[in-house]
Amino acid sequence: MDESAGPSVREGSTAWRIARADRARVMIDAATYFPAIRDAMAQAKHRILLIGWEFDTRILLNDGWGGDHPGPDRLAEFLLWLANKEPELRIYILNWNIGAFKLLLRGRTAFTLLRWARHPRIFFRLDSAHPPGCSHHQKIAVVDDCLAACGGIDMTRERWDTSEHKEGDPRRQHRRGRGYKPWHDATMLVDGPAAQALAELGLERWRVATGEELPPPQPCGALWPTGIDVHFENADVAISRTRAAFRDREEVREIEALYLELIARAKRFIYAENQYFASRRVAEAIAARAAEPDGPEVMIVGPRRADGWLEQEAMDAARARLIRAIGRRDLRGRFGYYTPVNEAGTPIYVHAKVLIVDDQVLRIGSSNMNNRSLGLDSECDVTIDTALPANSGMGAAIAALRTRLMAEHLNAAEADVARTFAETGSLHATAARLTRPGRALKPLPLDDFNAVEKLIADKELLDPERADGFFEPIARRGLFRRWRERARWRAARPTRVGQPA
């Protein structure tokens, strides 16, 4: 990172707010997050605020095999138990309105929502305060205005998994016994003023969505999940947003600005985990760095295919075409896109949104590397930048997290990952050296797509850059409309994506 230019996070441009977290912890995979947020909510005294793309009232907040935690384990009954246990507690749940339609088709969910509605201290609301075609995609939980989670993990079905991502894990099942695919995700826990800032952000969204003004954040006390170690202490955390223009609210693109700045500033490497890779602007920025003689290495870890037919049509073809375009400019093999598989060779679905730059910046949130996340959908990311004075010396903790993530995907010891990276100085060479049969990181094979899929990708029909882009003439759209030297890129030899130079 180029620290001489100052921090990459700045209020009013790449961040909305920078606030101190007394403690911060990255939670990797929902098997660690769900019990932690359950424990925190069990300590709540006055308010719980849950904001999400989707909730499933039937999910278990432990591993599905019981335990000695007080109260029920299923989300629906647990929240009712909390509300009855604490007479001063108010629980507020805000669900994207389109995502909520699925809830009514899930078993007894309609009955659960009715029980919540009848309770005087549980408030379930639908959020439709967005332009047509947009969604509310933030995943935020705030407990007593003192502890907050912000990241990629939704409290909904098919999210729970351990970091082992075992084939056929009997706990990774729907209620009727049908299993679902391995799932990788991440979120960050913060407390102190950073949690209060996220509470403020959530309360503002509640007001816009419902018209209801809730009491402002209260003074914080000590609240932290039992048995959860801390990665960072007294860290300044930047909060960045995406928000489409709607009614009297202006467009916000702090997340996009931060992506572009971090890519431009990277010196040694960029390690990213992300569900999608379909943003023209992000790909342009990476391509420009890949063309430099001494540009940074870029390793992106993502799913083999997007989740769902519509997402595959919108995202997978765009991803392949952008990767090929970068590969033609990346003559030194600095760029690689990988997908993790478990011991049986089953692709692990990557839903995490993690970005680590030079082991000096850590960013976790809800935003994907697609146009929707940068301009349409509501998103929220949190960043720890070591260029901020309070965060000096936190690079070792960020490096340890990157090592932890790579070790998970490579099924290797963290010490081996750290040693190999120190020897090679290369993310790609480390992955290549530590790859063994079975669980591993595999270079993404680039599929061929039919004419319709290419049209959807090239014209960004399902993934426009702004809310009004759905109504923009097709002739003005284009995945590569501002890329330079496209003819030369087409003529250049293709490179093997994901292989070290």
SEKEVEX-318098 format. One line per field, with one value per residue (C-alpha): residue number from 1; residue in one letter; chain; x, y, z. Coordinates in Angstrom, 1 decimal. Layout:
BEGIN
num = c(NUM, ...)
residu = c(A, ...)
chaine = c(A, ...)
c1 = c(X, ...)
c2 = c(Y, ...)
c3 = c(Z, ...)
END
This chain:
BEGIN
num = c(1, 2, 3, 4, 5, 6, 7, 8, 9, 10, 11, 12, 13, 14, 15, 16, 17, 18, 19, 20, 21, 22, 23, 24, 25, 26, 27, 28, 29, 30, 31, 32, 33, 34, 35, 36, 37, 38, 39, 40, 41, 42, 43, 44, 45, 46, 47, 48, 49, 50, 51, 52, 53, 54, 55, 56, 57, 58, 59, 60, 61, 62, 63, 64, 65, 66, 67, 68, 69, 70, 71, 72, 73, 74, 75, 76, 77, 78, 79, 80, 81, 82, 83, 84, 85, 86, 87, 88, 89, 90, 91, 92, 93, 94, 95, 96, 97, 98, 99, 100, 101, 102, 103, 104, 105, 106, 107, 108, 109, 110, 111, 112, 113, 114, 115, 116, 117, 118, 119, 120, 121, 122, 123, 124, 125, 126, 127, 128, 129, 130, 131, 132, 133, 134, 135, 136, 137, 138, 139, 140, 141, 142, 143, 144, 145, 146, 147, 148, 149, 150, 151, 152, 153, 154, 155, 156, 157, 158, 159, 160, 161, 162, 163, 164, 165, 166, 167, 168, 169, 170, 171, 172, 173, 174, 175, 176, 177, 178, 179, 180, 181, 182, 183, 184, 185, 186, 187, 188, 189, 190, 191, 192, 193, 194, 195, 196, 197, 198, 199, 200, 201, 202, 203, 204, 205, 206, 207, 208, 209, 210, 211, 212, 213, 214, 215, 216, 217, 218, 219, 220, 221, 222, 223, 224, 225, 226, 227, 228, 229, 230, 231, 232, 233, 234, 235, 236, 237, 238, 239, 240, 241, 242, 243, 244, 245, 246, 247, 248, 249, 250, 251, 252, 253, 254, 255, 256, 257, 258, 259, 260, 261, 262, 263, 264, 265, 266, 267, 268, 269, 270, 271, 272, 273, 274, 275, 276, 277, 278, 279, 280, 281, 282, 283, 284, 285, 286, 287, 288, 289, 290, 291, 292, 293, 294, 295, 296, 297, 298, 299, 300, 301, 302, 303, 304, 305, 306, 307, 308, 309, 310, 311, 312, 313, 314, 315, 316, 317, 318, 319, 320, 321, 322, 323, 324, 325, 326, 327, 328, 329, 330, 331, 332, 333, 334, 335, 336, 337, 338, 339, 340, 341, 342, 343, 344, 345, 346, 347, 348, 349, 350, 351, 352, 353, 354, 355, 356, 357, 358, 359, 360, 361, 362, 363, 364, 365, 366, 367, 368, 369, 370, 371, 372, 373, 374, 375, 376, 377, 378, 379, 380, 381, 382, 383, 384, 385, 386, 387, 388, 389, 390, 391, 392, 393, 394, 395, 396, 397, 398, 399, 400, 401, 402, 403, 404, 405, 406, 407, 408, 409, 410, 411, 412, 413, 414, 415, 416, 417, 418, 419, 420, 421, 422, 423, 424, 425, 426, 427, 428, 429, 430, 431, 432, 433, 434, 435, 436, 437, 438, 439, 440, 441, 442, 443, 444, 445, 446, 447, 448, 449, 450, 451, 452, 453, 454, 455, 456, 457, 458, 459, 460, 461, 462, 463, 464, 465, 466, 467, 468, 469, 470, 471, 472, 473, 474, 475, 476, 477, 478, 479, 480, 481, 482, 483, 484, 485, 486, 487, 488, 489, 490, 491, 492, 493, 494, 495, 496, 497, 498, 499, 500, 501)
residu = c(M, D, E, S, A, G, P, S, V, R, E, G, S, T, A, W, R, I, A, R, A, D, R, A, R, V, M, I, D, A, A, T, Y, F, P, A, I, R, D, A, M, A, Q, A, K, H, R, I, L, L, I, G, W, E, F, D, T, R, I, L, L, N, D, G, W, G, G, D, H, P, G, P, D, R, L, A, E, F, L, L, W, L, A, N, K, E, P, E, L, R, I, Y, I, L, N, W, N, I, G, A, F, K, L, L, L, R, G, R, T, A, F, T, L, L, R, W, A, R, H, P, R, I, F, F, R, L, D, S, A, H, P, P, G, C, S, H, H, Q, K, I, A, V, V, D, D, C, L, A, A, C, G, G, I, D, M, T, R, E, R, W, D, T, S, E, H, K, E, G, D, P, R, R, Q, H, R, R, G, R, G, Y, K, P, W, H, D, A, T, M, L, V, D, G, P, A, A, Q, A, L, A, E, L, G, L, E, R, W, R, V, A, T, G, E, E, L, P, P, P, Q, P, C, G, A, L, W, P, T, G, I, D, V, H, F, E, N, A, D, V, A, I, S, R, T, R, A, A, F, R, D, R, E, E, V, R, E, I, E, A, L, Y, L, E, L, I, A, R, A, K, R, F, I, Y, A, E, N, Q, Y, F, A, S, R, R, V, A, E, A, I, A, A, R, A, A, E, P, D, G, P, E, V, M, I, V, G, P, R, R, A, D, G, W, L, E, Q, E, A, M, D, A, A, R, A, R, L, I, R, A, I, G, R, R, D, L, R, G, R, F, G, Y, Y, T, P, V, N, E, A, G, T, P, I, Y, V, H, A, K, V, L, I, V, D, D, Q, V, L, R, I, G, S, S, N, M, N, N, R, S, L, G, L, D, S, E, C, D, V, T, I, D, T, A, L, P, A, N, S, G, M, G, A, A, I, A, A, L, R, T, R, L, M, A, E, H, L, N, A, A, E, A, D, V, A, R, T, F, A, E, T, G, S, L, H, A, T, A, A, R, L, T, R, P, G, R, A, L, K, P, L, P, L, D, D, F, N, A, V, E, K, L, I, A, D, K, E, L, L, D, P, E, R, A, D, G, F, F, E, P, I, A, R, R, G, L, F, R, R, W, R, E, R, A, R, W, R, A, A, R, P, T, R, V, G, Q, P, A)
chaine = c(A, A, A, A, A, A, A, A, A, A, A, A, A, A, A, A, A, A, A, A, A, A, A, A, A, A, A, A, A, A, A, A, A, A, A, A, A, A, A, A, A, A, A, A, A, A, A, A, A, A, A, A, A, A, A, A, A, A, A, A, A, A, A, A, A, A, A, A, A, A, A, A, A, A, A, A, A, A, A, A, A, A, A, A, A, A, A, A, A, A, A, A, A, A, A, A, A, A, A, A, A, A, A, A, A, A, A, A, A, A, A, A, A, A, A, A, A, A, A, A, A, A, A, A, A, A, A, A, A, A, A, A, A, A, A, A, A, A, A, A, A, A, A, A, A, A, A, A, A, A, A, A, A, A, A, A, A, A, A, A, A, A, A, A, A, A, A, A, A, A, A, A, A, A, A, A, A, A, A, A, A, A, A, A, A, A, A, A, A, A, A, A, A, A, A, A, A, A, A, A, A, A, A, A, A, A, A, A, A, A, A, A, A, A, A, A, A, A, A, A, A, A, A, A, A, A, A, A, A, A, A, A, A, A, A, A, A, A, A, A, A, A, A, A, A, A, A, A, A, A, A, A, A, A, A, A, A, A, A, A, A, A, A, A, A, A, A, A, A, A, A, A, A, A, A, A, A, A, A, A, A, A, A, A, A, A, A, A, A, A, A, A, A, A, A, A, A, A, A, A, A, A, A, A, A, A, A, A, A, A, A, A, A, A, A, A, A, A, A, A, A, A, A, A, A, A, A, A, A, A, A, A, A, A, A, A, A, A, A, A, A, A, A, A, A, A, A, A, A, A, A, A, A, A, A, A, A, A, A, A, A, A, A, A, A, A, A, A, A, A, A, A, A, A, A, A, A, A, A, A, A, A, A, A, A, A, A, A, A, A, A, A, A, A, A, A, A, A, A, A, A, A, A, A, A, A, A, A, A, A, A, A, A, A, A, A, A, A, A, A, A, A, A, A, A, A, A, A, A, A, A, A, A, A, A, A, A, A, A, A, A, A, A, A, A, A, A, A, A, A, A, A, A, A, A, A, A, A, A, A, A, A, A, A, A, A, A, A, A, A, A, A, A, A, A, A, A, A, A, A, A, A, A, A, A, A, A, A, A, A, A, A, A, A, A, A, A, A, A, A, A)
c1 = c(0.0, 1.1, 0.9, 2.7, -0.6, -2.4, -5.2, -7.3, -10.4, -11.6, -14.9, -16.9, -15.3, -14.4, -16.1, -19.2, -17.9, -14.6, -15.2, -13.3, -13.9, -12.7, -12.7, -13.0, -13.1, -13.5, -15.9, -15.2, -18.1, -21.5, -20.8, -18.7, -20.9, -24.3, -23.5, -21.6, -24.4, -26.8, -24.8, -24.6, -28.4, -29.0, -27.3, -29.4, -31.4, -33.0, -32.7, -31.8, -31.8, -31.5, -31.2, -30.9, -31.5, -33.4, -34.2, -35.4, -37.2, -36.4, -32.6, -30.7, -28.2, -26.0, -24.7, -28.0, -27.0, -28.1, -25.8, -26.0, -27.0, -30.1, -33.3, -34.3, -31.9, -34.3, -34.3, -38.1, -38.5, -35.3, -36.4, -39.8, -38.0, -35.7, -38.6, -40.5, -37.4, -36.5, -39.5, -37.6, -36.2, -37.4, -36.5, -36.6, -36.2, -36.0, -36.2, -35.9, -39.5, -38.8, -36.7, -39.5, -41.9, -39.9, -40.7, -44.4, -43.6, -41.5, -43.4, -44.8, -43.1, -46.3, -47.5, -44.2, -44.5, -48.0, -46.7, -44.0, -46.7, -48.8, -45.9, -45.9, -42.1, -41.1, -41.4, -41.0, -41.0, -40.5, -38.2, -39.3, -37.6, -35.5, -35.9, -37.3, -34.8, -32.7, -32.4, -31.5, -28.4, -26.8, -26.3, -26.2, -27.0, -26.8, -27.2, -27.9, -26.1, -22.9, -22.0, -22.6, -21.9, -21.4, -20.4, -21.8, -23.6, -27.4, -29.5, -31.2, -31.1, -28.2, -25.7, -24.5, -21.3, -18.0, -14.6, -14.0, -16.8, -17.1, -18.8, -22.2, -22.0, -25.3, -25.6, -25.7, -29.3, -32.7, -35.4, -36.6, -33.2, -32.1, -28.4, -27.1, -23.7, -20.7, -20.8, -18.0, -18.7, -17.4, -18.5, -16.9, -17.9, -17.2, -18.1, -17.8, -18.3, -18.0, -21.1, -22.9, -22.2, -23.6, -26.6, -27.1, -26.9, -29.4, -31.9, -31.7, -32.6, -35.4, -36.8, -36.6, -38.2, -41.0, -41.4, -40.9, -38.4, -36.7, -34.7, -31.1, -28.3, -27.8, -24.5, -22.5, -21.7, -19.5, -21.0, -19.0, -19.9, -18.6, -15.4, -14.7, -11.1, -10.3, -8.3, -8.0, -8.2, -8.7, -9.0, -10.4, -13.0, -14.3, -17.8, -18.6, -21.9, -23.7, -27.1, -29.1, -30.7, -34.3, -36.9, -35.0, -31.9, -28.8, -26.8, -23.9, -20.9, -18.3, -17.9, -17.0, -14.6, -12.8, -12.5, -10.9, -8.6, -7.4, -6.7, -4.8, -2.7, -1.7, 2.0, 2.5, -0.8, -4.5, -6.3, -10.0, -12.9, -16.1, -19.3, -19.3, -16.8, -18.8, -18.0, -16.6, -14.9, -13.2, -12.1, -10.7, -8.8, -7.3, -6.4, -4.6, -2.5, -1.9, -0.4, 2.2, 5.8, 5.7, 2.0, 0.6, -0.4, -4.2, -5.8, -9.6, -11.4, -15.0, -17.6, -17.5, -20.9, -23.3, -26.2, -29.4, -30.3, -30.8, -27.6, -25.7, -27.2, -26.3, -22.9, -21.1, -20.7, -19.7, -17.1, -15.6, -15.4, -13.8, -11.3, -10.3, -9.8, -7.6, -5.7, -4.8, -3.3, -1.7, 1.4, 3.3, 0.7, 0.0, -3.8, -5.5, -9.1, -9.7, -12.5, -12.2, -13.3, -13.6, -12.1, -14.6, -14.0, -17.4, -17.1, -17.5, -19.8, -18.0, -20.4, -17.7, -16.8, -13.3, -10.5, -6.9, -4.3, -0.6, -1.5, -2.2, -5.9, -8.7, -12.1, -15.2, -18.8, -21.9, -20.7, -19.9, -17.6, -20.6, -22.4, -25.3, -23.2, -21.4, -24.4, -27.8, -28.2, -27.8, -24.5, -22.3, -18.6, -16.2, -12.4, -9.4, -6.6, -3.2, -2.4, -4.8, -2.7, -4.7, -4.2, -0.4, 1.1, -2.1, -0.6, 0.5, -3.0, -4.3, -1.5, -2.6, -6.2, -5.1, -2.9, -5.9, -8.2, -5.6, -4.9, -8.7, -9.0, -5.7, -6.3, -2.9, -1.4, -1.3, 2.4, 3.0, 1.1, 3.0, 6.4, 5.7, 4.5, 7.6, 9.8, 8.0, 6.6, 3.7, 0.1, -0.1, 3.2, 2.0, -1.2, 0.6, 3.2, 0.6, -2.0, -2.6, -5.2, -8.6, -9.4, -7.7, -7.9, -8.5, -8.0, -11.5, -12.2, -13.7, -16.8, -18.1, -21.5, -24.2, -25.1, -28.0, -25.7, -23.1, -25.6, -26.9, -23.3, -22.0, -25.0, -25.3, -29.0, -29.4, -26.5, -26.6, -24.3, -27.1, -30.8, -31.8, -29.6, -32.5, -34.1, -31.0, -30.9, -29.1, -26.9, -25.3, -24.5, -21.4, -19.2, -16.2, -17.4, -14.6, -11.8, -8.9, -7.1, -9.7, -8.6, -5.1, -6.4, -8.5, -5.5, -3.1, -2.7, -5.0, -3.3, -4.2, -6.1, -5.0, -1.5, 1.6, 4.0)
c2 = c(0.0, 3.5, 5.0, 8.2, 9.4, 8.9, 6.5, 5.0, 5.6, 9.2, 10.4, 12.0, 10.1, 6.5, 6.2, 7.5, 7.3, 6.3, 5.2, 3.4, -0.2, -1.2, -4.8, -6.3, -9.9, -11.5, -14.4, -16.9, -19.1, -19.2, -22.0, -19.5, -16.4, -17.8, -19.0, -15.7, -13.4, -15.7, -15.3, -11.5, -11.2, -13.3, -10.5, -7.8, -5.5, -2.8, -3.2, -5.7, -4.4, -7.0, -5.8, -8.3, -9.2, -12.3, -14.0, -17.6, -18.0, -21.8, -21.6, -22.9, -20.6, -23.4, -26.5, -28.3, -30.8, -29.0, -27.5, -25.9, -22.4, -21.0, -20.7, -22.2, -22.6, -21.9, -18.2, -17.8, -19.2, -17.7, -14.1, -14.7, -16.2, -13.1, -10.7, -12.5, -12.8, -9.1, -6.8, -3.7, -5.4, -4.3, -6.4, -4.8, -6.9, -5.2, -7.5, -6.6, -6.8, -8.9, -11.3, -11.7, -13.2, -16.4, -16.6, -17.3, -20.4, -21.9, -24.3, -22.5, -19.2, -17.4, -18.6, -17.5, -14.0, -13.8, -14.7, -12.0, -9.5, -10.2, -9.7, -6.1, -5.8, -7.6, -5.4, -7.1, -4.7, -5.0, -2.6, -1.3, 2.1, 1.7, 2.2, -0.5, -3.3, -2.6, -4.6, -4.0, -6.2, -5.1, -7.7, -5.8, -6.9, -4.5, -5.5, -2.8, -0.3, -1.7, -4.6, -5.0, -7.4, -6.3, -8.5, -11.1, -13.6, -13.6, -15.2, -17.5, -21.0, -22.8, -20.4, -22.5, -24.4, -25.1, -24.1, -27.8, -27.7, -31.5, -33.5, -34.7, -33.0, -34.2, -30.8, -29.0, -30.0, -28.5, -29.5, -32.3, -33.9, -32.6, -31.5, -28.3, -27.4, -26.3, -22.6, -20.1, -16.7, -14.0, -11.1, -8.7, -8.1, -4.7, -3.0, 0.5, 3.7, 1.6, -0.4, 2.8, 4.2, 1.0, 1.4, 4.9, 3.7, 1.0, 3.3, 5.7, 2.9, 1.8, 5.4, 5.6, 2.2, 2.5, 6.1, 5.3, 7.2, 5.0, 6.3, 7.2, 4.9, 4.7, 4.9, 1.6, -0.8, -3.9, -6.5, -9.2, -12.8, -15.4, -17.2, -15.1, -14.0, -10.5, -9.8, -6.1, -3.7, 0.1, 0.0, 2.8, 1.2, 2.9, 2.3, 2.6, 2.4, 2.0, 3.6, 4.3, 7.7, 7.5, 10.2, 12.9, 10.7, 11.2, 8.4, 7.1, 5.2, 5.1, 1.4, 1.7, 4.6, 2.5, -0.5, 1.6, 3.4, 0.2, -1.4, 1.7, 1.8, -1.8, -2.4, -6.2, -8.0, -8.0, -11.0, -11.1, -13.4, -12.5, -14.0, -12.1, -10.5, -8.6, -4.9, -3.2, -0.5, -2.9, -5.1, -2.0, -1.0, -4.5, -4.7, -1.4, -2.7, -6.1, -4.2, -2.5, -4.0, -4.4, -4.3, -6.2, -9.8, -10.3, -13.4, -13.7, -16.6, -17.1, -19.8, -22.1, -20.9, -18.2, -19.4, -19.6, -19.5, -15.8, -15.0, -17.3, -15.6, -12.2, -12.8, -15.9, -14.9, -11.3, -12.8, -15.1, -12.3, -9.9, -12.5, -13.3, -9.6, -9.1, -12.2, -10.9, -7.8, -9.7, -10.9, -11.6, -13.9, -11.6, -12.2, -15.4, -16.4, -19.6, -21.6, -23.8, -27.4, -29.8, -33.2, -34.8, -32.2, -30.5, -26.7, -24.7, -21.7, -18.5, -15.9, -14.0, -10.4, -10.0, -7.8, -7.7, -5.4, -5.8, -7.1, -3.4, -3.1, -5.4, -4.9, -7.1, -6.3, -7.1, -5.7, -7.9, -7.0, -6.4, -3.3, -3.8, -3.6, -0.5, 1.6, 0.0, -2.1, -0.9, -2.2, -1.7, -2.6, -2.1, -1.5, -1.5, 0.6, 0.5, 4.0, 5.4, 6.3, 4.3, 1.2, 1.3, -2.1, -4.1, -5.4, -8.6, -9.4, -8.8, -11.0, -13.7, -13.5, -13.8, -16.8, -18.3, -18.0, -19.4, -22.3, -23.1, -23.2, -25.1, -27.6, -26.7, -25.7, -21.9, -22.2, -23.9, -21.1, -18.4, -20.0, -20.7, -17.2, -15.8, -17.9, -17.2, -13.8, -14.9, -15.8, -17.8, -19.7, -20.4, -21.9, -23.9, -25.3, -26.3, -27.8, -31.4, -33.9, -33.4, -30.1, -27.3, -24.0, -24.7, -22.2, -21.3, -23.0, -20.5, -21.8, -20.9, -19.1, -18.9, -15.8, -14.9, -15.2, -13.1, -10.4, -10.3, -10.0, -7.5, -5.2, -5.5, -6.2, -7.6, -5.8, -2.1, 0.5, 2.7, 2.3, 4.2, 1.9, -0.6, 2.0, 3.1, 2.3, -1.0, 0.7, 2.8, -0.1, -2.3, -4.3, -3.0, 0.3, 2.3, -0.2, 0.9, -1.1, -3.8, -4.9, -5.5, -7.5, -9.7, -10.4, -11.2, -14.7, -16.0, -16.7, -19.5, -17.8, -18.8, -20.0, -18.4, -16.8)
c3 = c(0.0, -0.8, 2.7, 1.7, 0.2, 3.6, 4.5, 1.7, 3.9, 4.1, 5.4, 2.6, -0.3, 0.4, 3.8, 5.5, 9.0, 10.8, 14.4, 17.1, 17.8, 21.3, 20.0, 16.5, 15.3, 11.9, 12.0, 9.3, 8.3, 10.0, 12.4, 14.3, 13.7, 14.5, 18.1, 18.7, 17.7, 19.6, 22.7, 22.3, 21.7, 24.8, 26.8, 25.3, 27.6, 25.5, 21.7, 19.0, 15.4, 12.6, 9.0, 6.1, 2.6, 3.8, 7.1, 7.6, 10.9, 11.0, 11.1, 14.0, 15.7, 16.9, 15.1, 15.2, 17.9, 21.0, 23.6, 27.0, 25.8, 27.6, 25.5, 22.2, 19.3, 16.4, 15.4, 15.6, 19.1, 20.3, 19.5, 21.2, 24.2, 24.4, 24.2, 26.9, 29.1, 29.1, 29.6, 28.4, 25.2, 21.8, 18.7, 15.3, 12.1, 8.7, 5.6, 2.0, 0.7, -2.4, -0.4, 2.1, -0.4, -0.1, 3.6, 3.1, 1.2, 3.9, 6.2, 9.3, 8.6, 8.0, 11.4, 13.0, 11.5, 12.9, 16.4, 16.0, 14.9, 17.9, 20.3, 21.6, 21.5, 18.2, 15.1, 11.7, 8.7, 5.0, 3.2, -0.2, -0.1, -3.2, -7.0, -9.2, -9.8, -6.7, -3.5, 0.1, 0.5, 3.8, 6.6, 9.9, 13.4, 16.4, 20.0, 22.6, 20.4, 21.9, 19.6, 15.9, 13.1, 9.5, 6.6, 4.2, 6.4, 6.2, 8.9, 6.4, 5.2, 3.5, 5.1, 8.1, 7.5, 9.3, 7.9, 7.1, 4.5, 4.8, 2.1, 3.3, 6.7, 8.4, 10.1, 6.7, 5.9, 5.5, 8.0, 5.7, 5.6, 2.2, 2.2, 0.6, -0.8, 1.2, 2.0, 2.8, 4.3, 6.6, 8.8, 11.3, 14.9, 16.4, 19.7, 21.1, 19.0, 15.7, 16.8, 17.7, 14.2, 12.6, 14.9, 13.7, 10.1, 10.8, 12.5, 9.6, 7.2, 9.5, 9.4, 5.6, 5.1, 7.7, 8.5, 12.2, 14.3, 16.8, 19.8, 19.0, 20.1, 23.9, 25.8, 25.4, 28.1, 28.0, 25.7, 23.9, 23.0, 25.5, 24.5, 21.4, 21.0, 19.7, 16.5, 16.8, 19.8, 19.7, 15.9, 13.8, 11.5, 8.4, 7.3, 3.6, 1.8, -1.6, -2.0, -5.1, -5.5, -4.3, -3.6, -1.7, -0.9, -3.0, -4.6, -2.5, -4.1, -1.3, -1.8, -5.4, -4.7, -2.1, -4.4, -7.1, -4.6, -3.0, -6.4, -7.5, -4.3, -4.0, -4.2, -3.6, -3.8, -3.6, -2.0, -2.5, -1.8, -3.5, -4.7, -8.1, -10.5, -13.0, -12.4, -15.5, -13.4, -11.0, -13.9, -15.8, -12.7, -12.3, -16.0, -15.8, -12.9, -14.6, -17.6, -15.4, -15.4, -11.6, -10.8, -7.8, -7.8, -7.7, -6.4, -6.4, -4.8, -5.9, -6.5, -9.5, -10.6, -9.3, -7.0, -9.1, -12.8, -13.0, -11.2, -13.5, -16.6, -15.2, -13.6, -14.9, -18.6, -17.6, -15.2, -17.9, -20.4, -18.0, -16.8, -20.4, -21.1, -18.1, -18.9, -22.4, -20.8, -17.9, -19.8, -16.5, -15.0, -12.0, -12.0, -11.0, -10.3, -8.2, -6.8, -3.7, -3.6, -0.7, -0.2, -2.5, -5.3, -4.6, -5.3, -2.1, -2.6, -1.8, -0.5, 1.5, 0.6, 1.8, 0.5, 1.8, 0.3, 1.0, 4.5, 5.4, 4.7, 5.6, 4.2, 4.9, 4.0, 2.0, -1.4, -4.3, -7.3, -9.5, -10.8, -8.5, -5.3, -6.5, -7.6, -7.2, -4.0, -0.4, 0.9, 3.9, 4.3, 7.2, 6.7, 8.9, 7.3, 9.0, 7.5, 10.1, 13.2, 15.6, 13.4, 13.1, 13.8, 12.9, 9.7, 11.4, 12.5, 8.9, 7.5, 10.0, 8.7, 5.1, 6.1, 7.9, 4.9, 2.4, 4.8, 5.0, 1.2, 0.7, 3.6, 4.8, 8.2, 8.7, 9.5, 6.1, 4.3, 6.1, 5.5, 1.8, 1.2, 2.9, 0.7, -2.6, -2.0, -4.3, -3.6, -6.8, -6.1, -2.5, -3.8, -6.5, -4.0, -1.4, -3.7, -3.0, -4.3, -2.7, -1.0, -2.8, -4.7, -8.4, -11.2, -12.5, -15.8, -18.2, -19.8, -23.2, -23.4, -26.0, -27.9, -25.5, -22.4, -24.1, -24.9, -21.4, -20.1, -22.7, -22.4, -18.6, -19.0, -15.4, -13.8, -14.8, -13.1, -11.9, -11.1, -14.2, -16.3, -16.7, -18.9, -20.8, -24.5, -25.2, -27.8, -25.0, -22.8, -22.9, -20.6, -22.5, -23.8, -22.1, -22.3, -24.5, -27.0, -27.2, -30.7, -29.5, -26.5, -28.7, -30.9, -28.0, -27.0, -24.2, -20.8, -18.4, -15.7, -12.2, -13.0, -11.7, -14.1)
END
